[in-house]
Amino acid sequence: MSGLMIAAPASGSGKTVVTLGLMRALRRGGVAVAPGKAGPDYIDPAFHAAASGASCFNFDPWAMRPDFLRSQAERCSMKGTLIIEAMMGLFDGAADGSGSAADLAALLSLPVVLVVDCARTSQSVAALVTGFARFRPDVRVAGVILNRVGSDRHETMLRAAMSQTEMGVLGCLRSDPSLALPERHLGLVQAGEHGALEAFIEHAADAVEKGIDLDTLIQLAGQSAAASPSSAVTGLLPLGQRIAVARDIAFAFSYPHLIGSWRAQGAELSFFSPLADEAPHADADAVYLPGGYPELHAGTLAAAADFHAGMLAAAERGATIYGECGGYMVLGEGLIDANGARHGMLGLLPLVTSYAARKRHLGYRRLTSLAPDLFADNFTAHEFHYSSVVSEGSADRLFAAEDALGEPLGSVGLRRGSIAGSYMHLIDIAGERR
């Protein structure tokens, strides 16, 4: 397998922009790229797909079974050089200390390229990189990219310091205010909302081609040697045989590995846009409303008559309907936006949610199904939202939840017949406790 990981000492070091520029630069040079993102991220993968021209898959070392990760890496690497962008700092994991990007790099035998933000440092970069390189013997930090370098003199100082280490410098990227991505409360603004995304990626690729030794980097990628999975691995069972999936900028947070797993198990998928007032396909026996930003489009969703009618028709014919996070909010009776205005939602679950009083809910979850007729498996999942439940009516609970430390969080989500939802983003079938 040819691949590598782009990581950093901390969030905000610029590794996403470096990754985008690298993917596009390699693509320009005729190198097929198989993009990946470590952790439970929905936003970065869309940028990766735009830069590389290929679907980006998540690799979550806390939530995914090891053989599932190996299987996914094997499938992706058949399409090109696997480039996985790490999350947070290289050694940062979940609350229980596991699930870091370093864990993933060790599992997949991926060499790590460390992106270091040098804007506020000079000679100390050598100590920082040396510490990261020696911290874990099973993680190979194979090279460093010096990012946000201020001047020729600054670069000379940094390179002189790095010459005292055993770490090779793959390149330097100068500080450039135009290489900054807009952010929102859940991370970067979505790729589909970036008005000049193609020009941005091209600019990042220009900087990478000018400042980074791509030939050496490709040679490093060829030195990975991930072990194959011990057996064939499948993901979550499909919701139905014919699944209608909501897909637009209000419902953008669906994992490619989940969609791909459903297809691999024989499910037929169709897509529809609630924001365009589209209804799910009339012959769908299941409907999936993934997460996204429905609170930013609540008025449009409330007025989408065909969408509402189509969802009610699906419910009446007994289709399995499942909503995650933003999709869960839309299944409810009302959604209160940041200005305090209430918008009528589908009314399929007795739920009112609000974004008016923001409160962050964040973390990995282990879920035990309380509805085995709908979900036969137990799951790993991730929760990340700022909205809160205002009221819940009479309905069965969907999951019993624990956090990453195994602390019980009570029962979560709602279920009425074949209609269910929760704030949890399902990632994988639960394996042995880490």
Secondary structure as UniProt FT lines:
FT   STRAND          3..7
FT   TURN            11..12
FT   HELIX           15..28
FT   TURN            29..30
FT   STRAND          33..38
FT   HELIX           43..52
FT   STRAND          57..59
FT   TURN            61..63
FT   HELIX           66..77
FT   TURN            78..79
FT   STRAND          81..85
FT   TURN            90..91
FT   TURN            95..96
FT   HELIX           101..108
FT   STRAND          112..117
FT   TURN            119..120
FT   HELIX           124..135
FT   TURN            137..138
FT   STRAND          141..149
FT   HELIX           152..162
FT   TURN            163..164
FT   STRAND          169..174
FT   TURN            177..178
FT   STRAND          183..184
FT   TURN            185..186
FT   STRAND          187..188
FT   HELIX           191..193
FT   TURN            195..196
FT   HELIX           197..211
FT   HELIX           214..221
FT   TURN            222..223
FT   STRAND          242..246
FT   TURN            249..250
FT   HELIX           256..264
FT   TURN            265..266
FT   STRAND          268..272
FT   HELIX           274..276
FT   TURN            282..283
FT   STRAND          286..289
FT   HELIX           294..297
FT   HELIX           298..302
FT   HELIX           305..316
FT   TURN            317..318
FT   STRAND          320..324
FT   HELIX           326..331
FT   STRAND          334..336
FT   TURN            338..339
FT   STRAND          342..344
FT   STRAND          351..354
FT   STRAND          361..369
FT   TURN            372..374
FT   STRAND          379..385
FT   STRAND          388..392
FT   STRAND          396..403
FT   TURN            404..405
FT   STRAND          408..416
FT   TURN            417..418
FT   STRAND          419..422
FT   STRAND          425..429
//
